[in-house]
């Protein structure tokens, strides 16, 4: 029976009793074939346009490029290339794409699939055939991990990382320093609410450009109404009048007088002090004794006194009149304070006349204060009325 050849490396398989006298030579040939498969290096030019280059493995003792463990593909290519190895063999190769030219190179079995170098890939691949297809052994298919010592500093760029691939658990505490961050790389959406505490901020590090606009116009506000949100930001501001410009005296009159009071444009409330004129003292008569002597008439009543707290709506302009002796004091749409009554004249041979009644202040917030505020209420008997207006004008 004649010798046969192995499927993968085409080694001659001798039959017992054959090859007398040449057995040693054939054995040496087989060892050379095995050596080529274990340690051989060969180059194969695939120069030219798009084409398919077939690599075969010849029977021992013929050496073949496809039998080498390392194959370098070379030459200048001007089109996409396909390199095939026979179907049915099981073998490992280290294949280097040493070609020149920006075209793809595919290494495959005749009828199966294979591995492809892209147009710019001039690297080395570890390939093996399972008898049907060519498979790749690289970092995408190998188990295990790459130790940090094997990665050069700054070798892993952002383009090499999938979105969200680096999680918080992969980062050592304080591992991301400012030198690792591009300008404006950390946006508001990357910062958890309330994670930036005061201790994380350098002195004077937060300027106006770092603050979110709240729509408040830069201005000087008088007696301002201010709205503050839960984060301490001022979200609105406007000039107001509450608590400012209250009690500003703008008009003072004593009777008899009249005119028109016009409130200031910013005034929203007035405080009005009014007193009516005091009544006149009754006329003096003569007593009945002989010789007769003067007997005084009755004292005039005090004019009424009151304070009116009046909210107003702009525009506000009203007539007023301040009474003379025994005359009423009035501000239209605010109030009227009544004068005191005149005293009665003395009665001849009957004694002193009766005193006049005190006037009133209907609707006043505070009334009949004449005995306590004599400076303002000068409307004693024989005195005219008074009017004093104070404005809440916000200035």
Backbone torsions as a table, in degrees:
resi	resn	phi	psi	omega
1	UNK	NA	136.0	-177.7
2	UNK	-76.8	160.6	178.1
3	UNK	-65.5	156.0	172.5
4	UNK	-121.0	176.8	-176.1
5	UNK	-127.7	142.0	-178.2
6	UNK	-66.0	152.5	-175.1
7	UNK	-65.6	-44.5	-169.7
8	UNK	-84.9	-53.6	-173.5
9	UNK	-105.1	-1.6	178.7
10	UNK	59.5	42.2	174.4
11	UNK	-78.9	140.4	179.7
12	UNK	-75.4	124.2	179.2
13	UNK	-103.5	105.0	-172.4
14	UNK	-84.5	146.7	178.0
15	UNK	-90.4	145.8	-179.2
16	UNK	-57.7	131.6	177.5
17	UNK	91.2	-7.6	-180.0
18	UNK	-92.2	169.2	171.8
19	UNK	58.2	39.5	177.1
20	UNK	-61.3	130.6	179.2
21	UNK	85.9	-16.8	178.9
22	UNK	-120.1	4.1	-175.4
23	UNK	-59.2	-40.7	-179.1
24	UNK	-64.6	-41.5	179.0
25	UNK	-63.1	-43.1	-179.7
26	UNK	-65.9	-36.2	177.6
27	UNK	-64.0	-43.0	177.3
28	UNK	-61.9	-40.0	176.7
29	UNK	-60.2	-44.2	179.3
30	UNK	-62.8	-38.3	179.3
31	UNK	-66.0	-37.2	177.0
32	UNK	-64.5	-39.1	177.8
33	UNK	-64.2	-43.4	178.9
34	UNK	-64.2	-40.1	178.8
35	UNK	-61.1	-41.5	178.5
36	UNK	-62.7	-40.0	-179.2
37	UNK	-69.2	-28.7	-177.1
38	UNK	-90.9	-40.9	-171.0
39	UNK	-130.6	7.6	-173.6
40	UNK	-77.8	148.7	175.9
41	UNK	-126.8	130.2	179.0
42	UNK	-142.6	152.0	177.3
43	UNK	-112.1	145.4	178.0
44	UNK	-134.5	118.2	177.5
45	UNK	-78.0	133.7	174.3
46	UNK	-125.0	29.4	-177.5
47	UNK	-59.3	147.5	176.0
48	UNK	124.5	-171.9	179.5
49	UNK	-76.3	-172.7	-177.7
50	UNK	-56.6	128.7	-175.6
51	UNK	-165.6	171.3	173.8
52	UNK	-117.6	128.4	178.6
53	UNK	-111.7	121.4	-177.8
54	UNK	-95.5	125.5	174.0
55	UNK	-102.3	129.0	-178.5
56	UNK	-119.5	165.7	175.5
57	UNK	-120.2	113.3	-178.1
58	UNK	-83.5	158.6	176.9
59	UNK	-64.4	147.2	173.4
60	UNK	-55.2	139.3	15.6
61	UNK	-97.9	9.0	-176.0
62	UNK	-72.1	129.0	176.2
63	UNK	-81.5	144.7	-176.2
64	UNK	-135.6	144.6	179.4
65	UNK	-58.7	-41.8	-175.1
66	UNK	-66.2	-16.8	-179.3
67	UNK	-82.1	-20.6	-177.7
68	UNK	-61.7	146.6	175.2
69	UNK	-71.1	-33.2	179.8
70	UNK	-117.5	127.0	178.3
71	UNK	-126.6	128.9	174.5
72	UNK	-108.9	122.2	176.3
73	UNK	-88.8	128.8	-172.0
74	UNK	-132.6	176.3	177.0
75	UNK	104.1	163.3	177.6
76	UNK	-92.5	122.4	-176.2
77	UNK	-108.2	144.7	-179.9
78	UNK	-122.1	15.4	177.1
79	UNK	-163.9	167.6	179.7
80	UNK	-64.9	140.2	-173.5
81	UNK	-117.0	147.2	172.8
82	UNK	-126.2	129.4	176.9
83	UNK	-118.4	127.1	-177.4
84	UNK	-116.1	152.3	170.1
85	UNK	-122.3	160.4	-174.1
86	UNK	-61.9	149.8	171.4
87	UNK	-67.3	157.0	168.4
88	UNK	84.2	-9.5	-179.8
89	UNK	-94.2	152.6	176.8
90	UNK	-117.7	116.2	-173.4
91	UNK	-162.1	159.7	177.7
92	UNK	-113.5	142.2	176.6
93	UNK	-134.1	151.1	165.1
94	UNK	-112.0	113.2	-171.4
95	UNK	-115.4	127.6	179.1
96	UNK	-108.8	129.9	176.4
97	UNK	-90.1	93.4	-178.9
98	UNK	-99.5	21.3	-177.6
99	UNK	-79.3	164.0	173.9
100	UNK	-115.6	132.3	-177.1
101	UNK	127.8	139.9	-175.3
102	UNK	-90.2	73.0	177.8
103	UNK	-139.9	159.9	-178.3
104	UNK	-77.5	154.5	174.8
105	UNK	-133.4	124.4	179.4
106	UNK	-113.9	135.5	177.6
107	UNK	-116.1	119.8	-171.8
108	UNK	-152.8	169.3	169.0
109	UNK	-78.1	165.2	-176.1
110	UNK	-57.8	-43.3	-174.4
111	UNK	-109.9	-5.9	-175.2
112	UNK	-106.1	-161.5	179.1
113	UNK	-101.1	172.1	-177.1
114	UNK	-153.2	-158.6	179.8
115	UNK	-113.1	145.7	-175.2
116	UNK	-127.0	133.2	169.5
117	UNK	-88.2	134.1	176.9
118	UNK	-72.9	177.0	-174.8
119	UNK	-62.6	-27.5	-178.4
120	UNK	-107.9	0.5	-177.2
121	UNK	-87.8	113.7	176.6
122	UNK	-117.7	37.0	-175.3
123	UNK	-92.1	-170.0	-178.2
124	UNK	-115.0	137.9	178.9
125	UNK	-124.0	144.1	170.8
126	UNK	-96.8	118.7	-174.1
127	UNK	-124.4	151.2	173.2
128	UNK	-145.2	149.1	178.6
129	UNK	-103.1	133.8	175.8
130	UNK	-96.1	13.8	-178.9
131	UNK	99.6	-17.3	-179.1
132	UNK	-125.2	-50.3	-175.8
133	UNK	-125.7	159.8	173.0
134	UNK	-92.1	131.1	-179.2
135	UNK	-118.3	154.0	-178.3
136	UNK	-105.0	136.6	172.5
137	UNK	-111.9	102.8	179.2
138	UNK	-147.2	-167.4	-175.9
139	UNK	-64.2	-22.9	179.9
140	UNK	-78.2	-17.0	-178.1
141	UNK	-116.8	-15.2	-177.6
142	UNK	-83.7	147.3	174.7
143	UNK	-83.4	171.7	178.6
144	UNK	96.9	-177.4	-177.6
145	UNK	-128.3	162.1	174.8
146	UNK	-98.9	118.5	-178.4
147	UNK	-67.3	150.1	-178.1
148	UNK	-60.6	-30.5	179.9
149	UNK	-66.0	-19.2	-178.7
150	UNK	-87.9	-3.6	-177.8
151	UNK	-109.6	124.1	179.4
152	UNK	-68.1	152.5	177.1
153	UNK	-57.7	134.7	178.0
154	UNK	65.0	15.6	-179.2
155	UNK	-74.9	-30.8	-179.6
156	UNK	-91.3	104.7	-179.6
157	UNK	-93.2	170.0	-177.8
158	UNK	-61.5	-31.2	-180.0
159	UNK	-65.7	-22.1	-179.0
160	UNK	-86.9	-6.5	-175.8
161	UNK	-106.2	132.7	174.3
162	UNK	-70.3	157.4	179.1
163	UNK	-57.3	131.1	178.9
164	UNK	62.6	22.0	-178.0
165	UNK	-73.2	-32.8	179.9
166	UNK	-93.9	104.7	-178.7
167	UNK	-93.7	170.4	-178.8
168	UNK	-59.3	-35.1	-178.7
169	UNK	-66.3	-20.0	-179.3
170	UNK	-86.6	-6.5	-176.3
171	UNK	-106.8	127.8	174.4
172	UNK	-70.5	153.8	179.1
173	UNK	-56.9	131.4	-180.0
174	UNK	63.7	19.8	-178.7
175	UNK	-73.4	-29.9	-179.8
176	UNK	-92.8	104.1	-179.5
177	UNK	-97.3	171.2	-177.8
178	UNK	-61.0	-30.3	-179.3
179	UNK	-70.0	-16.6	179.1
180	UNK	-88.6	-6.1	-175.1
181	UNK	-106.7	131.5	174.9
182	UNK	-71.7	157.4	177.7
183	UNK	-57.4	132.2	179.4
184	UNK	62.8	22.9	-177.7
185	UNK	-74.5	-31.0	-178.8
186	UNK	-94.7	107.3	-179.0
187	UNK	-97.5	171.6	-176.5
188	UNK	-59.3	-34.7	-177.2
189	UNK	-68.7	-19.9	179.2
190	UNK	-86.2	-4.1	-175.1
191	UNK	-108.8	122.0	176.5
192	UNK	-67.7	141.1	-177.8
193	UNK	-57.3	135.4	175.8
194	UNK	70.6	12.1	179.0
195	UNK	-83.0	-19.8	176.9
196	UNK	-90.5	104.0	-179.0
197	UNK	-94.6	171.0	-177.2
198	UNK	-60.6	-33.7	-178.3
199	UNK	-67.8	-17.5	179.8
200	UNK	-85.9	-6.8	-174.3
201	UNK	-107.7	131.3	175.2
202	UNK	-72.6	157.3	179.2
203	UNK	-57.5	132.7	177.7
204	UNK	62.2	22.7	-177.8
205	UNK	-81.4	-19.2	179.1
206	UNK	-101.4	111.2	178.5
207	UNK	-106.9	-177.5	-177.8
208	UNK	-61.5	-30.4	-179.8
209	UNK	-70.2	-18.5	-179.2
210	UNK	-90.9	-3.9	-177.3
211	UNK	-98.7	135.4	177.8
212	UNK	-69.8	134.6	179.6
213	UNK	-66.6	135.1	177.3
214	UNK	-106.9	5.9	177.4
215	UNK	81.4	10.4	178.7
216	UNK	-85.4	125.6	-179.5
217	UNK	-73.8	133.0	177.5
218	UNK	-67.0	122.7	-177.2
219	UNK	-169.5	171.2	171.8
220	UNK	-100.4	124.2	-176.7
221	UNK	-109.7	136.4	179.1
222	UNK	-102.8	129.5	-178.6
223	UNK	48.4	52.5	-167.5
224	UNK	-69.8	146.8	166.1
225	UNK	-100.7	118.5	-171.7
226	UNK	-121.3	135.8	175.4
227	UNK	-111.6	128.5	-178.7
228	UNK	-118.6	130.6	179.8
229	UNK	-86.3	-177.4	-174.4
230	UNK	-66.6	-19.6	178.5
231	UNK	-93.3	7.3	177.6
232	UNK	83.7	10.0	-179.7
233	UNK	-88.7	142.6	174.6
234	UNK	-81.5	114.0	-175.3
235	UNK	-99.4	-15.8	174.9
236	UNK	-158.4	152.0	178.2
237	UNK	-154.5	140.7	177.8
238	UNK	-153.2	151.7	175.4
239	UNK	-70.4	142.5	-179.0
240	UNK	-135.6	-162.8	-179.4
241	UNK	-132.0	-14.6	-177.5
242	UNK	-60.9	127.1	175.9
243	UNK	77.0	3.0	-177.7
244	UNK	-129.8	142.8	176.2
245	UNK	65.0	27.2	179.9
246	UNK	-88.4	140.2	175.9
247	UNK	74.9	34.2	177.1
248	UNK	-88.4	115.0	-178.7
249	UNK	-70.9	127.2	-178.7
250	UNK	-124.7	-12.0	177.6
251	UNK	-151.3	134.7	173.6
252	UNK	-142.6	125.3	-178.2
253	UNK	-138.5	148.3	168.7
254	UNK	-123.1	150.9	-172.8
255	UNK	-80.1	165.2	-4.2
256	UNK	-83.2	133.0	176.3
257	UNK	-158.9	164.7	178.4
258	UNK	-156.1	164.9	-179.8
259	UNK	170.5	-162.6	178.5
260	UNK	-125.1	128.0	176.6
261	UNK	-95.4	127.7	176.4
262	UNK	-119.9	119.4	-178.6
263	UNK	-72.1	151.4	174.9
264	UNK	-61.8	157.0	-174.7
265	UNK	-62.0	-28.3	-177.4
266	UNK	-95.7	-1.6	-175.1
267	UNK	-75.1	132.8	176.8
268	UNK	-120.9	-1.8	178.8
269	UNK	-157.6	144.5	175.3
270	UNK	-127.2	147.0	171.8
271	UNK	-111.1	121.6	-171.9
272	UNK	-117.6	121.1	173.2
273	UNK	-103.3	124.8	-179.4
274	UNK	-134.2	141.9	170.3
275	UNK	-133.2	141.7	175.0
276	UNK	-81.4	162.8	178.4
277	UNK	-66.7	143.8	176.4
278	UNK	-73.7	148.2	179.8
279	UNK	-68.4	153.7	178.8
280	UNK	-77.9	147.7	175.8
281	UNK	-69.9	139.4	179.8
282	UNK	-62.4	155.9	-177.8
283	UNK	-68.2	150.5	-178.4
284	UNK	-86.6	137.9	176.1
285	UNK	-120.4	-178.1	-179.4
286	UNK	-102.8	138.5	179.0
287	UNK	-74.3	176.3	-175.2
288	UNK	-94.7	-0.6	-179.1
289	UNK	-78.7	165.2	-177.9
290	UNK	-117.8	126.8	-7.2
291	UNK	-67.2	151.5	-179.3
292	UNK	-65.5	152.8	178.2
293	UNK	-132.8	157.9	-176.3
294	UNK	-66.0	142.0	175.5
295	UNK	-122.8	121.5	-175.4
296	UNK	-68.9	150.8	172.4
297	UNK	-76.6	174.2	179.9
298	UNK	-69.1	146.9	178.8
299	UNK	-67.1	142.0	175.8
300	UNK	-70.0	147.2	178.3
301	UNK	-73.9	148.9	175.6
302	UNK	-63.3	145.8	172.4
303	UNK	-69.5	150.7	175.8
304	UNK	-63.3	153.1	179.8
305	UNK	-137.0	139.1	179.0
306	UNK	-158.3	156.5	175.2
307	UNK	-114.1	130.2	-178.6
308	UNK	-116.4	120.6	177.8
309	UNK	-97.7	104.9	-166.8
310	UNK	-120.5	108.3	169.5
311	UNK	-71.6	141.1	-176.6
312	UNK	-127.9	161.3	175.2
313	UNK	-118.5	131.0	-178.4
314	UNK	-75.8	146.4	-5.7
315	UNK	-77.8	150.2	-179.0
316	UNK	-129.2	115.4	179.2
317	UNK	-147.0	119.4	-173.8
318	UNK	-137.0	145.8	176.2
319	UNK	-75.4	153.2	176.8
320	UNK	-139.5	160.3	171.8
321	UNK	-145.7	139.5	-179.6
322	UNK	-113.4	123.2	-172.7
323	UNK	-70.9	148.9	168.8
324	UNK	-79.6	-166.8	175.3
325	UNK	-51.3	130.8	177.6
326	UNK	64.6	19.7	179.1
327	UNK	-111.7	147.5	179.0
328	UNK	-74.5	153.9	174.0
329	UNK	-114.6	131.2	-172.8
330	UNK	-138.0	137.5	163.7
331	UNK	-120.2	119.5	-176.3
332	UNK	-56.8	137.7	178.5
333	UNK	63.5	15.6	171.8
334	UNK	-121.0	-59.2	178.7
335	UNK	172.1	170.8	176.9
336	UNK	-129.8	130.1	175.9
337	UNK	-107.3	127.6	-174.5
338	UNK	-83.8	146.7	179.4
339	UNK	-75.0	163.4	171.8
340	UNK	-78.1	154.0	179.3
341	UNK	-78.4	151.8	174.8
342	UNK	-67.8	147.9	174.3
343	UNK	-73.7	156.7	179.2
344	UNK	-80.1	146.0	176.7
345	UNK	-68.1	156.2	177.9
346	UNK	-68.1	153.6	-178.9
347	UNK	-102.2	125.7	-178.8
348	UNK	-57.5	127.5	-177.9
349	UNK	58.6	16.7	-179.8
350	UNK	-122.6	-6.0	175.6
351	UNK	102.7	-173.3	-174.0
352	UNK	-65.2	144.2	177.4
353	UNK	-72.4	159.6	-178.8
354	UNK	-73.2	146.7	177.9
355	UNK	-73.7	149.0	175.7
356	UNK	-76.1	153.1	178.1
357	UNK	-73.9	150.8	176.7
358	UNK	-73.7	144.4	177.3
359	UNK	-72.5	171.1	-178.0
360	UNK	-122.3	166.4	178.5
361	UNK	-130.2	78.4	-176.8
362	UNK	-60.2	134.7	175.3
363	UNK	78.3	5.0	-178.9
364	UNK	-74.7	149.5	174.3
365	UNK	-67.7	-38.6	175.3
366	UNK	-131.8	130.0	-175.7
367	UNK	-131.2	163.2	175.7
368	UNK	53.8	47.8	-179.0
369	UNK	-98.3	9.3	-171.9
370	UNK	-61.3	-33.5	-178.9
371	UNK	-75.4	-13.8	-176.9
372	UNK	-107.5	-24.3	-177.8
373	UNK	-123.5	71.1	-174.5
374	UNK	-71.2	-26.9	-178.1
375	UNK	-65.4	-42.7	-179.3
376	UNK	-81.3	-42.8	-177.5
377	UNK	-91.6	89.8	-180.0
378	UNK	-91.9	12.6	-172.7
379	UNK	-88.8	55.4	169.2
380	UNK	-72.5	-174.1	179.7
381	UNK	-57.1	139.5	177.3
382	UNK	67.4	19.5	179.3
383	UNK	-116.4	145.6	179.4
384	UNK	-75.0	170.8	175.9
385	UNK	-75.9	168.6	179.0
386	UNK	-134.3	156.5	177.5
387	UNK	-142.8	125.8	175.1
388	UNK	-132.9	128.3	-179.4
389	UNK	-120.0	130.4	177.7
390	UNK	-116.5	137.9	-175.8
391	UNK	-112.5	141.3	167.0
392	UNK	-94.9	93.5	-171.7
393	UNK	-111.1	4.7	174.6
394	UNK	73.0	11.8	179.5
395	UNK	-132.0	NA	NA
